[in-house]
Amino acid sequence: MARPTGIAGLLALCTAGFAEAQAVRVPQGTVLELMVLNEVSTRNAVAGTPVVLRLNQPLVVEGRVLLAVGAKALGEVTEAKGSEAGGGRGKMTARLTYLEANGRQLPITGDLSEVGTGGKSDDALRWVLAPFYAPFAPGNNAKLKAGQIVNGVLTTDYDVTFDADGKAQFAPAAAPAPTGPVS
């Protein structure tokens, strides 16, 4: 194999070495702190309703900021049951789906579950006033509130390199080389 020569060859070798030195690995299982951007309520949510979030803490690996605060993440409601007359509380579950990273969707996982609010004092009052109150009193809807903090987890290892502008470029990590004898 011919070796590169001249200034262009030297530059190519230096650039390749620099790029390799700058690569970092983001491991599967990395926890991401996310913030819900818009309230989602069982008042109007159904299965499939999007849940829009943002990265609330930067993704930092080996001292390098790979993703800044504000990177978009998305989830979706998987089940929504609104409140009912007689004090039935709303219930909602949602799952996280991906984090956007410089034009790429990185799969993430995380389950969210909310139940409408109400305490024992509410329940006691309902029992006392049940003959008059219960048939008409609605329960509270379940809500994912704007500003609520949730955790997501990366589902895959990523090798990250940096382009000429310093932006992190994510690629699924190559499988590690076999450590045992190969037949």
Rosetta constraint file for C-alpha pairs under 8 A:
AtomPair CA 3 CA 9 HARMONIC 7.84 0.50
AtomPair CA 4 CA 8 HARMONIC 7.66 0.50
AtomPair CA 4 CA 9 HARMONIC 4.29 0.50
AtomPair CA 4 CA 10 HARMONIC 7.06 0.50
AtomPair CA 4 CA 12 HARMONIC 7.94 0.50
AtomPair CA 4 CA 13 HARMONIC 7.96 0.50
AtomPair CA 5 CA 9 HARMONIC 4.67 0.50
AtomPair CA 5 CA 10 HARMONIC 6.64 0.50
AtomPair CA 6 CA 10 HARMONIC 6.26 0.50
AtomPair CA 7 CA 11 HARMONIC 6.03 0.50
AtomPair CA 8 CA 12 HARMONIC 6.10 0.50
AtomPair CA 9 CA 13 HARMONIC 6.23 0.50
AtomPair CA 10 CA 14 HARMONIC 6.16 0.50
AtomPair CA 11 CA 15 HARMONIC 5.97 0.50
AtomPair CA 12 CA 16 HARMONIC 6.07 0.50
AtomPair CA 13 CA 17 HARMONIC 6.16 0.50
AtomPair CA 14 CA 18 HARMONIC 6.05 0.50
AtomPair CA 15 CA 19 HARMONIC 6.09 0.50
AtomPair CA 16 CA 20 HARMONIC 6.22 0.50
AtomPair CA 17 CA 21 HARMONIC 6.15 0.50
AtomPair CA 18 CA 22 HARMONIC 6.17 0.50
AtomPair CA 19 CA 23 HARMONIC 6.38 0.50
AtomPair CA 19 CA 161 HARMONIC 6.90 0.50
AtomPair CA 19 CA 162 HARMONIC 7.30 0.50
AtomPair CA 20 CA 161 HARMONIC 7.86 0.50
AtomPair CA 22 CA 161 HARMONIC 6.41 0.50
AtomPair CA 22 CA 162 HARMONIC 7.06 0.50
AtomPair CA 23 CA 159 HARMONIC 6.79 0.50
AtomPair CA 23 CA 160 HARMONIC 5.45 0.50
AtomPair CA 23 CA 161 HARMONIC 4.58 0.50
AtomPair CA 23 CA 162 HARMONIC 7.20 0.50
AtomPair CA 24 CA 61 HARMONIC 7.30 0.50
AtomPair CA 24 CA 62 HARMONIC 7.48 0.50
AtomPair CA 24 CA 159 HARMONIC 5.85 0.50
AtomPair CA 24 CA 160 HARMONIC 5.22 0.50
AtomPair CA 24 CA 161 HARMONIC 6.73 0.50
AtomPair CA 25 CA 61 HARMONIC 7.84 0.50
AtomPair CA 25 CA 157 HARMONIC 7.03 0.50
AtomPair CA 25 CA 158 HARMONIC 5.63 0.50
AtomPair CA 25 CA 159 HARMONIC 4.52 0.50
AtomPair CA 25 CA 160 HARMONIC 5.97 0.50
AtomPair CA 25 CA 173 HARMONIC 7.58 0.50
AtomPair CA 26 CA 30 HARMONIC 7.16 0.50
AtomPair CA 26 CA 61 HARMONIC 6.93 0.50
AtomPair CA 26 CA 157 HARMONIC 5.71 0.50
AtomPair CA 26 CA 158 HARMONIC 5.06 0.50
AtomPair CA 26 CA 159 HARMONIC 6.36 0.50
AtomPair CA 26 CA 160 HARMONIC 7.27 0.50
AtomPair CA 27 CA 154 HARMONIC 7.71 0.50
AtomPair CA 27 CA 156 HARMONIC 6.93 0.50
AtomPair CA 27 CA 157 HARMONIC 4.45 0.50
AtomPair CA 27 CA 158 HARMONIC 6.43 0.50
AtomPair CA 28 CA 153 HARMONIC 7.67 0.50
AtomPair CA 28 CA 154 HARMONIC 5.33 0.50
AtomPair CA 28 CA 155 HARMONIC 5.22 0.50
AtomPair CA 28 CA 156 HARMONIC 4.49 0.50
AtomPair CA 28 CA 157 HARMONIC 4.44 0.50
AtomPair CA 28 CA 158 HARMONIC 7.59 0.50
AtomPair CA 29 CA 153 HARMONIC 5.38 0.50
AtomPair CA 29 CA 154 HARMONIC 5.23 0.50
AtomPair CA 29 CA 155 HARMONIC 6.17 0.50
AtomPair CA 29 CA 156 HARMONIC 7.53 0.50
AtomPair CA 30 CA 153 HARMONIC 5.51 0.50
AtomPair CA 30 CA 154 HARMONIC 5.42 0.50
AtomPair CA 31 CA 151 HARMONIC 6.49 0.50
AtomPair CA 31 CA 152 HARMONIC 5.79 0.50
AtomPair CA 31 CA 153 HARMONIC 4.60 0.50
AtomPair CA 31 CA 154 HARMONIC 6.76 0.50
AtomPair CA 32 CA 55 HARMONIC 7.12 0.50
AtomPair CA 32 CA 57 HARMONIC 7.44 0.50
AtomPair CA 32 CA 59 HARMONIC 7.30 0.50
AtomPair CA 32 CA 151 HARMONIC 5.55 0.50
AtomPair CA 32 CA 152 HARMONIC 5.04 0.50
AtomPair CA 32 CA 153 HARMONIC 5.89 0.50
AtomPair CA 32 CA 154 HARMONIC 7.65 0.50
AtomPair CA 33 CA 55 HARMONIC 6.13 0.50
AtomPair CA 33 CA 56 HARMONIC 5.45 0.50
AtomPair CA 33 CA 57 HARMONIC 5.84 0.50
AtomPair CA 33 CA 149 HARMONIC 6.89 0.50
AtomPair CA 33 CA 150 HARMONIC 6.11 0.50
AtomPair CA 33 CA 151 HARMONIC 4.83 0.50
AtomPair CA 33 CA 152 HARMONIC 6.53 0.50
AtomPair CA 34 CA 53 HARMONIC 6.22 0.50
AtomPair CA 34 CA 54 HARMONIC 5.47 0.50
AtomPair CA 34 CA 55 HARMONIC 4.60 0.50
AtomPair CA 34 CA 56 HARMONIC 4.87 0.50
AtomPair CA 34 CA 57 HARMONIC 7.39 0.50
AtomPair CA 34 CA 73 HARMONIC 7.74 0.50
AtomPair CA 34 CA 149 HARMONIC 5.70 0.50
AtomPair CA 34 CA 150 HARMONIC 5.28 0.50
AtomPair CA 34 CA 151 HARMONIC 5.79 0.50
AtomPair CA 34 CA 152 HARMONIC 6.88 0.50
AtomPair CA 35 CA 53 HARMONIC 5.25 0.50
AtomPair CA 35 CA 54 HARMONIC 5.36 0.50
AtomPair CA 35 CA 55 HARMONIC 6.45 0.50
AtomPair CA 35 CA 56 HARMONIC 5.67 0.50
AtomPair CA 35 CA 146 HARMONIC 7.59 0.50
AtomPair CA 35 CA 147 HARMONIC 5.59 0.50
AtomPair CA 35 CA 148 HARMONIC 5.59 0.50
AtomPair CA 35 CA 149 HARMONIC 4.58 0.50
AtomPair CA 35 CA 150 HARMONIC 6.17 0.50
AtomPair CA 36 CA 51 HARMONIC 7.26 0.50
AtomPair CA 36 CA 52 HARMONIC 6.15 0.50
AtomPair CA 36 CA 53 HARMONIC 4.38 0.50
AtomPair CA 36 CA 54 HARMONIC 6.75 0.50
AtomPair CA 36 CA 144 HARMONIC 7.25 0.50
AtomPair CA 36 CA 145 HARMONIC 6.77 0.50
AtomPair CA 36 CA 146 HARMONIC 5.11 0.50
AtomPair CA 36 CA 147 HARMONIC 5.32 0.50
AtomPair CA 36 CA 148 HARMONIC 5.37 0.50
AtomPair CA 36 CA 149 HARMONIC 6.53 0.50
AtomPair CA 36 CA 150 HARMONIC 7.57 0.50
AtomPair CA 37 CA 52 HARMONIC 5.74 0.50
AtomPair CA 37 CA 53 HARMONIC 5.12 0.50
AtomPair CA 37 CA 54 HARMONIC 6.87 0.50
AtomPair CA 37 CA 146 HARMONIC 4.96 0.50
AtomPair CA 37 CA 147 HARMONIC 6.10 0.50
AtomPair CA 38 CA 51 HARMONIC 7.46 0.50
AtomPair CA 38 CA 52 HARMONIC 6.57 0.50
AtomPair CA 38 CA 53 HARMONIC 7.81 0.50
AtomPair CA 38 CA 145 HARMONIC 6.95 0.50
AtomPair CA 38 CA 146 HARMONIC 4.74 0.50
AtomPair CA 38 CA 147 HARMONIC 7.85 0.50
AtomPair CA 39 CA 143 HARMONIC 6.75 0.50
AtomPair CA 39 CA 144 HARMONIC 5.49 0.50
AtomPair CA 39 CA 145 HARMONIC 4.51 0.50
AtomPair CA 39 CA 146 HARMONIC 4.64 0.50
AtomPair CA 40 CA 44 HARMONIC 8.00 0.50
AtomPair CA 40 CA 45 HARMONIC 6.57 0.50
AtomPair CA 40 CA 51 HARMONIC 6.97 0.50
AtomPair CA 40 CA 143 HARMONIC 5.62 0.50
AtomPair CA 40 CA 144 HARMONIC 5.16 0.50
AtomPair CA 40 CA 145 HARMONIC 6.65 0.50
AtomPair CA 40 CA 146 HARMONIC 8.00 0.50
AtomPair CA 41 CA 45 HARMONIC 5.76 0.50
AtomPair CA 41 CA 141 HARMONIC 6.45 0.50
AtomPair CA 41 CA 142 HARMONIC 5.74 0.50
AtomPair CA 41 CA 143 HARMONIC 4.33 0.50
AtomPair CA 41 CA 144 HARMONIC 6.44 0.50
AtomPair CA 42 CA 46 HARMONIC 7.27 0.50
AtomPair CA 42 CA 80 HARMONIC 5.63 0.50
AtomPair CA 42 CA 81 HARMONIC 6.12 0.50
AtomPair CA 42 CA 82 HARMONIC 4.86 0.50
AtomPair CA 42 CA 83 HARMONIC 7.57 0.50
AtomPair CA 42 CA 90 HARMONIC 6.34 0.50
AtomPair CA 42 CA 91 HARMONIC 7.11 0.50
AtomPair CA 42 CA 92 HARMONIC 6.60 0.50
AtomPair CA 42 CA 141 HARMONIC 5.45 0.50
AtomPair CA 42 CA 142 HARMONIC 5.52 0.50
AtomPair CA 42 CA 143 HARMONIC 6.54 0.50
AtomPair CA 43 CA 82 HARMONIC 5.82 0.50
AtomPair CA 43 CA 83 HARMONIC 7.71 0.50
AtomPair CA 43 CA 141 HARMONIC 6.08 0.50
AtomPair CA 43 CA 142 HARMONIC 7.97 0.50
AtomPair CA 45 CA 49 HARMONIC 5.86 0.50
AtomPair CA 45 CA 77 HARMONIC 7.43 0.50
AtomPair CA 45 CA 80 HARMONIC 6.39 0.50
AtomPair CA 46 CA 77 HARMONIC 6.70 0.50
AtomPair CA 46 CA 78 HARMONIC 7.72 0.50
AtomPair CA 46 CA 79 HARMONIC 6.66 0.50
AtomPair CA 46 CA 80 HARMONIC 5.43 0.50
AtomPair CA 47 CA 76 HARMONIC 7.42 0.50
AtomPair CA 47 CA 77 HARMONIC 4.98 0.50
AtomPair CA 47 CA 78 HARMONIC 4.65 0.50
AtomPair CA 47 CA 79 HARMONIC 5.03 0.50
AtomPair CA 47 CA 80 HARMONIC 6.25 0.50
AtomPair CA 48 CA 76 HARMONIC 5.43 0.50
AtomPair CA 48 CA 77 HARMONIC 5.21 0.50
AtomPair CA 48 CA 78 HARMONIC 6.12 0.50
AtomPair CA 49 CA 76 HARMONIC 5.48 0.50
AtomPair CA 49 CA 77 HARMONIC 5.23 0.50
AtomPair CA 50 CA 74 HARMONIC 6.95 0.50
AtomPair CA 50 CA 75 HARMONIC 5.84 0.50
AtomPair CA 50 CA 76 HARMONIC 4.39 0.50
AtomPair CA 50 CA 77 HARMONIC 6.40 0.50
AtomPair CA 51 CA 74 HARMONIC 5.78 0.50
AtomPair CA 51 CA 75 HARMONIC 4.78 0.50
AtomPair CA 51 CA 76 HARMONIC 5.15 0.50
AtomPair CA 51 CA 77 HARMONIC 6.92 0.50
AtomPair CA 51 CA 94 HARMONIC 8.00 0.50
AtomPair CA 52 CA 72 HARMONIC 7.43 0.50
AtomPair CA 52 CA 73 HARMONIC 6.24 0.50
AtomPair CA 52 CA 74 HARMONIC 4.94 0.50
AtomPair CA 52 CA 75 HARMONIC 6.46 0.50
AtomPair CA 53 CA 72 HARMONIC 5.99 0.50
AtomPair CA 53 CA 73 HARMONIC 4.89 0.50
AtomPair CA 53 CA 74 HARMONIC 5.81 0.50
AtomPair CA 53 CA 75 HARMONIC 7.68 0.50
AtomPair CA 54 CA 69 HARMONIC 7.31 0.50
AtomPair CA 54 CA 70 HARMONIC 5.01 0.50
AtomPair CA 54 CA 71 HARMONIC 5.36 0.50
AtomPair CA 54 CA 72 HARMONIC 4.50 0.50
AtomPair CA 54 CA 73 HARMONIC 5.29 0.50
AtomPair CA 55 CA 68 HARMONIC 7.43 0.50
AtomPair CA 55 CA 69 HARMONIC 5.13 0.50
AtomPair CA 55 CA 70 HARMONIC 5.04 0.50
AtomPair CA 55 CA 71 HARMONIC 5.12 0.50
AtomPair CA 55 CA 72 HARMONIC 6.40 0.50
AtomPair CA 55 CA 73 HARMONIC 6.91 0.50
AtomPair CA 56 CA 69 HARMONIC 5.28 0.50
AtomPair CA 56 CA 70 HARMONIC 6.47 0.50
AtomPair CA 56 CA 149 HARMONIC 7.96 0.50
AtomPair CA 57 CA 68 HARMONIC 7.36 0.50
AtomPair CA 57 CA 69 HARMONIC 5.36 0.50
AtomPair CA 58 CA 65 HARMONIC 6.53 0.50
AtomPair CA 58 CA 66 HARMONIC 7.45 0.50
AtomPair CA 58 CA 67 HARMONIC 5.60 0.50
AtomPair CA 58 CA 68 HARMONIC 4.58 0.50
AtomPair CA 58 CA 69 HARMONIC 4.87 0.50
AtomPair CA 59 CA 65 HARMONIC 5.89 0.50
AtomPair CA 59 CA 66 HARMONIC 5.50 0.50
AtomPair CA 59 CA 67 HARMONIC 5.03 0.50
AtomPair CA 59 CA 68 HARMONIC 6.59 0.50
AtomPair CA 59 CA 69 HARMONIC 7.98 0.50
AtomPair CA 60 CA 64 HARMONIC 5.33 0.50
AtomPair CA 60 CA 65 HARMONIC 4.46 0.50
AtomPair CA 60 CA 66 HARMONIC 5.73 0.50
AtomPair CA 60 CA 67 HARMONIC 7.28 0.50
AtomPair CA 61 CA 65 HARMONIC 6.72 0.50
AtomPair CA 61 CA 66 HARMONIC 7.07 0.50
AtomPair CA 66 CA 167 HARMONIC 7.57 0.50
AtomPair CA 66 CA 168 HARMONIC 5.52 0.50
AtomPair CA 67 CA 71 HARMONIC 6.68 0.50
AtomPair CA 67 CA 101 HARMONIC 6.98 0.50
AtomPair CA 67 CA 168 HARMONIC 7.44 0.50
AtomPair CA 71 CA 99 HARMONIC 7.28 0.50
AtomPair CA 71 CA 100 HARMONIC 6.29 0.50
AtomPair CA 71 CA 101 HARMONIC 7.01 0.50
AtomPair CA 72 CA 99 HARMONIC 6.02 0.50
AtomPair CA 72 CA 100 HARMONIC 5.47 0.50
AtomPair CA 73 CA 96 HARMONIC 7.93 0.50
AtomPair CA 73 CA 97 HARMONIC 7.71 0.50
AtomPair CA 73 CA 98 HARMONIC 5.66 0.50
AtomPair CA 73 CA 99 HARMONIC 4.16 0.50
AtomPair CA 73 CA 100 HARMONIC 5.95 0.50
AtomPair CA 74 CA 96 HARMONIC 6.16 0.50
AtomPair CA 74 CA 97 HARMONIC 5.76 0.50
AtomPair CA 74 CA 98 HARMONIC 5.54 0.50
AtomPair CA 74 CA 99 HARMONIC 6.49 0.50
AtomPair CA 75 CA 94 HARMONIC 6.87 0.50
AtomPair CA 75 CA 95 HARMONIC 5.45 0.50
AtomPair CA 75 CA 96 HARMONIC 3.93 0.50
AtomPair CA 75 CA 97 HARMONIC 4.87 0.50
AtomPair CA 75 CA 98 HARMONIC 7.00 0.50
AtomPair CA 76 CA 94 HARMONIC 5.43 0.50
AtomPair CA 76 CA 95 HARMONIC 5.66 0.50
AtomPair CA 76 CA 96 HARMONIC 6.52 0.50
AtomPair CA 76 CA 97 HARMONIC 7.30 0.50
AtomPair CA 77 CA 92 HARMONIC 7.27 0.50
AtomPair CA 77 CA 93 HARMONIC 5.95 0.50
AtomPair CA 77 CA 94 HARMONIC 4.03 0.50
AtomPair CA 77 CA 95 HARMONIC 6.53 0.50
AtomPair CA 78 CA 92 HARMONIC 7.67 0.50
AtomPair CA 78 CA 93 HARMONIC 5.60 0.50
AtomPair CA 78 CA 94 HARMONIC 4.91 0.50
AtomPair CA 78 CA 95 HARMONIC 6.77 0.50
AtomPair CA 79 CA 91 HARMONIC 7.87 0.50
AtomPair CA 79 CA 92 HARMONIC 5.47 0.50
AtomPair CA 79 CA 93 HARMONIC 5.20 0.50
AtomPair CA 79 CA 94 HARMONIC 6.82 0.50
AtomPair CA 80 CA 90 HARMONIC 7.57 0.50
AtomPair CA 80 CA 91 HARMONIC 5.90 0.50
AtomPair CA 80 CA 92 HARMONIC 4.39 0.50
AtomPair CA 80 CA 93 HARMONIC 6.60 0.50
AtomPair CA 81 CA 90 HARMONIC 5.34 0.50
AtomPair CA 81 CA 91 HARMONIC 5.12 0.50
AtomPair CA 81 CA 92 HARMONIC 6.22 0.50
AtomPair CA 82 CA 89 HARMONIC 7.16 0.50
AtomPair CA 82 CA 90 HARMONIC 4.35 0.50
AtomPair CA 82 CA 91 HARMONIC 6.57 0.50
AtomPair CA 82 CA 141 HARMONIC 5.76 0.50
AtomPair CA 82 CA 142 HARMONIC 7.34 0.50
AtomPair CA 83 CA 87 HARMONIC 7.32 0.50
AtomPair CA 83 CA 88 HARMONIC 5.30 0.50
AtomPair CA 83 CA 89 HARMONIC 4.64 0.50
AtomPair CA 83 CA 90 HARMONIC 4.09 0.50
AtomPair CA 83 CA 91 HARMONIC 7.71 0.50
AtomPair CA 83 CA 116 HARMONIC 7.53 0.50
AtomPair CA 83 CA 138 HARMONIC 6.32 0.50
AtomPair CA 83 CA 139 HARMONIC 4.92 0.50
AtomPair CA 83 CA 140 HARMONIC 5.57 0.50
AtomPair CA 83 CA 141 HARMONIC 5.16 0.50
AtomPair CA 83 CA 142 HARMONIC 7.83 0.50
AtomPair CA 84 CA 88 HARMONIC 4.58 0.50
AtomPair CA 84 CA 89 HARMONIC 6.57 0.50
AtomPair CA 84 CA 90 HARMONIC 7.37 0.50
AtomPair CA 84 CA 138 HARMONIC 5.32 0.50
AtomPair CA 84 CA 139 HARMONIC 5.66 0.50
AtomPair CA 85 CA 134 HARMONIC 7.27 0.50
AtomPair CA 85 CA 135 HARMONIC 6.20 0.50
AtomPair CA 85 CA 136 HARMONIC 5.63 0.50
AtomPair CA 85 CA 137 HARMONIC 5.30 0.50
AtomPair CA 85 CA 138 HARMONIC 4.16 0.50
AtomPair CA 85 CA 139 HARMONIC 6.44 0.50
AtomPair CA 86 CA 133 HARMONIC 7.79 0.50
AtomPair CA 86 CA 134 HARMONIC 4.44 0.50
AtomPair CA 86 CA 135 HARMONIC 5.03 0.50
AtomPair CA 86 CA 136 HARMONIC 6.10 0.50
AtomPair CA 86 CA 137 HARMONIC 5.21 0.50
AtomPair CA 86 CA 138 HARMONIC 5.77 0.50
AtomPair CA 86 CA 139 HARMONIC 6.91 0.50
AtomPair CA 87 CA 126 HARMONIC 7.95 0.50
AtomPair CA 87 CA 134 HARMONIC 6.71 0.50
AtomPair CA 87 CA 137 HARMONIC 5.65 0.50
AtomPair CA 87 CA 138 HARMONIC 4.85 0.50
AtomPair CA 87 CA 139 HARMONIC 3.87 0.50
AtomPair CA 87 CA 140 HARMONIC 7.50 0.50
AtomPair CA 88 CA 138 HARMONIC 6.69 0.50
AtomPair CA 88 CA 139 HARMONIC 4.70 0.50
AtomPair CA 88 CA 140 HARMONIC 7.45 0.50
AtomPair CA 89 CA 115 HARMONIC 6.56 0.50
AtomPair CA 89 CA 116 HARMONIC 4.89 0.50
AtomPair CA 89 CA 117 HARMONIC 7.19 0.50
AtomPair CA 89 CA 118 HARMONIC 7.99 0.50
AtomPair CA 89 CA 138 HARMONIC 7.97 0.50
AtomPair CA 89 CA 139 HARMONIC 4.60 0.50
AtomPair CA 89 CA 140 HARMONIC 5.13 0.50
AtomPair CA 89 CA 141 HARMONIC 6.11 0.50
AtomPair CA 89 CA 142 HARMONIC 7.25 0.50
AtomPair CA 90 CA 115 HARMONIC 5.70 0.50
AtomPair CA 90 CA 116 HARMONIC 4.93 0.50
AtomPair CA 90 CA 139 HARMONIC 6.98 0.50
AtomPair CA 90 CA 140 HARMONIC 6.01 0.50
AtomPair CA 90 CA 141 HARMONIC 4.39 0.50
AtomPair CA 90 CA 142 HARMONIC 4.82 0.50
AtomPair CA 91 CA 113 HARMONIC 7.60 0.50
AtomPair CA 91 CA 114 HARMONIC 5.85 0.50
AtomPair CA 91 CA 115 HARMONIC 4.51 0.50
AtomPair CA 91 CA 116 HARMONIC 6.35 0.50
AtomPair CA 91 CA 141 HARMONIC 7.17 0.50
AtomPair CA 91 CA 142 HARMONIC 5.30 0.50
AtomPair CA 92 CA 113 HARMONIC 5.75 0.50
AtomPair CA 92 CA 114 HARMONIC 5.31 0.50
AtomPair CA 92 CA 115 HARMONIC 6.48 0.50
AtomPair CA 92 CA 142 HARMONIC 6.04 0.50
AtomPair CA 92 CA 143 HARMONIC 7.54 0.50
AtomPair CA 93 CA 111 HARMONIC 7.20 0.50
AtomPair CA 93 CA 112 HARMONIC 5.49 0.50
AtomPair CA 93 CA 113 HARMONIC 4.37 0.50
AtomPair CA 93 CA 114 HARMONIC 6.46 0.50
AtomPair CA 94 CA 111 HARMONIC 5.85 0.50
AtomPair CA 94 CA 112 HARMONIC 5.01 0.50
AtomPair CA 94 CA 113 HARMONIC 6.46 0.50
AtomPair CA 95 CA 109 HARMONIC 6.90 0.50
AtomPair CA 95 CA 110 HARMONIC 5.62 0.50
AtomPair CA 95 CA 111 HARMONIC 4.50 0.50
AtomPair CA 95 CA 112 HARMONIC 6.00 0.50
AtomPair CA 96 CA 108 HARMONIC 6.19 0.50
AtomPair CA 96 CA 109 HARMONIC 5.20 0.50
AtomPair CA 96 CA 110 HARMONIC 5.14 0.50
AtomPair CA 96 CA 111 HARMONIC 6.43 0.50
AtomPair CA 96 CA 112 HARMONIC 7.99 0.50
AtomPair CA 96 CA 152 HARMONIC 6.85 0.50
AtomPair CA 97 CA 107 HARMONIC 5.79 0.50
AtomPair CA 97 CA 108 HARMONIC 5.36 0.50
AtomPair CA 97 CA 109 HARMONIC 6.09 0.50
AtomPair CA 97 CA 110 HARMONIC 7.98 0.50
AtomPair CA 98 CA 105 HARMONIC 5.75 0.50
AtomPair CA 98 CA 106 HARMONIC 5.20 0.50
AtomPair CA 98 CA 107 HARMONIC 4.29 0.50
AtomPair CA 98 CA 108 HARMONIC 4.89 0.50
AtomPair CA 98 CA 109 HARMONIC 7.64 0.50
AtomPair CA 99 CA 105 HARMONIC 5.67 0.50
AtomPair CA 99 CA 106 HARMONIC 5.11 0.50
AtomPair CA 99 CA 107 HARMONIC 6.50 0.50
AtomPair CA 99 CA 108 HARMONIC 6.61 0.50
AtomPair CA 100 CA 104 HARMONIC 5.64 0.50
AtomPair CA 100 CA 105 HARMONIC 4.72 0.50
AtomPair CA 100 CA 106 HARMONIC 6.20 0.50
AtomPair CA 101 CA 105 HARMONIC 6.26 0.50
AtomPair CA 101 CA 106 HARMONIC 6.86 0.50
AtomPair CA 101 CA 168 HARMONIC 7.98 0.50
AtomPair CA 101 CA 169 HARMONIC 7.77 0.50
AtomPair CA 101 CA 170 HARMONIC 7.24 0.50
AtomPair CA 102 CA 167 HARMONIC 7.58 0.50
AtomPair CA 102 CA 168 HARMONIC 7.26 0.50
AtomPair CA 102 CA 169 HARMONIC 6.92 0.50
AtomPair CA 104 CA 170 HARMONIC 7.46 0.50
AtomPair CA 106 CA 154 HARMONIC 7.35 0.50
AtomPair CA 107 CA 154 HARMONIC 6.36 0.50
AtomPair CA 107 CA 155 HARMONIC 6.02 0.50
AtomPair CA 107 CA 156 HARMONIC 7.45 0.50
AtomPair CA 108 CA 152 HARMONIC 6.06 0.50
AtomPair CA 108 CA 153 HARMONIC 5.24 0.50
AtomPair CA 108 CA 154 HARMONIC 4.56 0.50
AtomPair CA 108 CA 155 HARMONIC 5.43 0.50
AtomPair CA 109 CA 152 HARMONIC 5.58 0.50
AtomPair CA 109 CA 153 HARMONIC 5.24 0.50
AtomPair CA 109 CA 154 HARMONIC 6.58 0.50
AtomPair CA 109 CA 155 HARMONIC 6.58 0.50
AtomPair CA 110 CA 151 HARMONIC 6.72 0.50
AtomPair CA 110 CA 152 HARMONIC 4.95 0.50
AtomPair CA 110 CA 153 HARMONIC 6.43 0.50
AtomPair CA 112 CA 150 HARMONIC 7.86 0.50
AtomPair CA 114 CA 142 HARMONIC 5.53 0.50
AtomPair CA 114 CA 143 HARMONIC 6.39 0.50
AtomPair CA 114 CA 144 HARMONIC 7.01 0.50
AtomPair CA 115 CA 141 HARMONIC 7.34 0.50
AtomPair CA 115 CA 142 HARMONIC 4.73 0.50
AtomPair CA 115 CA 143 HARMONIC 7.47 0.50
AtomPair CA 116 CA 139 HARMONIC 7.25 0.50
AtomPair CA 116 CA 140 HARMONIC 4.72 0.50
AtomPair CA 116 CA 141 HARMONIC 4.71 0.50
AtomPair CA 116 CA 142 HARMONIC 3.97 0.50
AtomPair CA 116 CA 143 HARMONIC 7.01 0.50
AtomPair CA 117 CA 140 HARMONIC 5.87 0.50
AtomPair CA 117 CA 141 HARMONIC 7.52 0.50
AtomPair CA 117 CA 142 HARMONIC 7.20 0.50
AtomPair CA 118 CA 122 HARMONIC 6.00 0.50
AtomPair CA 118 CA 123 HARMONIC 7.53 0.50
AtomPair CA 118 CA 139 HARMONIC 7.99 0.50
AtomPair CA 118 CA 140 HARMONIC 7.21 0.50
AtomPair CA 119 CA 123 HARMONIC 6.45 0.50
AtomPair CA 120 CA 124 HARMONIC 6.03 0.50
AtomPair CA 121 CA 125 HARMONIC 6.09 0.50
AtomPair CA 122 CA 126 HARMONIC 6.18 0.50
AtomPair CA 123 CA 127 HARMONIC 6.36 0.50
AtomPair CA 124 CA 128 HARMONIC 6.39 0.50
AtomPair CA 125 CA 129 HARMONIC 6.05 0.50
AtomPair CA 125 CA 130 HARMONIC 7.94 0.50
AtomPair CA 126 CA 130 HARMONIC 5.16 0.50
AtomPair CA 126 CA 133 HARMONIC 6.65 0.50
AtomPair CA 126 CA 134 HARMONIC 6.34 0.50
AtomPair CA 129 CA 133 HARMONIC 5.38 0.50
AtomPair CA 129 CA 134 HARMONIC 7.17 0.50
AtomPair CA 130 CA 134 HARMONIC 4.69 0.50
AtomPair CA 130 CA 135 HARMONIC 7.66 0.50
AtomPair CA 131 CA 135 HARMONIC 7.65 0.50
AtomPair CA 133 CA 137 HARMONIC 5.87 0.50
AtomPair CA 144 CA 148 HARMONIC 6.89 0.50
AtomPair CA 156 CA 172 HARMONIC 6.87 0.50
AtomPair CA 156 CA 173 HARMONIC 7.82 0.50
AtomPair CA 157 CA 172 HARMONIC 6.06 0.50
AtomPair CA 157 CA 173 HARMONIC 5.35 0.50
AtomPair CA 158 CA 170 HARMONIC 6.04 0.50
AtomPair CA 158 CA 171 HARMONIC 5.44 0.50
AtomPair CA 158 CA 172 HARMONIC 4.50 0.50
AtomPair CA 158 CA 173 HARMONIC 4.59 0.50
AtomPair CA 159 CA 170 HARMONIC 5.99 0.50
AtomPair CA 159 CA 171 HARMONIC 5.40 0.50
AtomPair CA 159 CA 172 HARMONIC 6.11 0.50
AtomPair CA 159 CA 173 HARMONIC 4.92 0.50
AtomPair CA 159 CA 174 HARMONIC 7.79 0.50
AtomPair CA 160 CA 168 HARMONIC 6.09 0.50
AtomPair CA 160 CA 169 HARMONIC 5.39 0.50
AtomPair CA 160 CA 170 HARMONIC 4.69 0.50
AtomPair CA 160 CA 171 HARMONIC 6.35 0.50
AtomPair CA 161 CA 168 HARMONIC 5.75 0.50
AtomPair CA 161 CA 169 HARMONIC 5.25 0.50
AtomPair CA 161 CA 170 HARMONIC 6.84 0.50
AtomPair CA 162 CA 166 HARMONIC 5.17 0.50
AtomPair CA 162 CA 167 HARMONIC 5.31 0.50
AtomPair CA 162 CA 168 HARMONIC 4.62 0.50
AtomPair CA 162 CA 169 HARMONIC 5.69 0.50
AtomPair CA 163 CA 167 HARMONIC 5.52 0.50
AtomPair CA 163 CA 168 HARMONIC 6.71 0.50
AtomPair CA 163 CA 169 HARMONIC 6.88 0.50
AtomPair CA 178 CA 182 HARMONIC 7.75 0.50
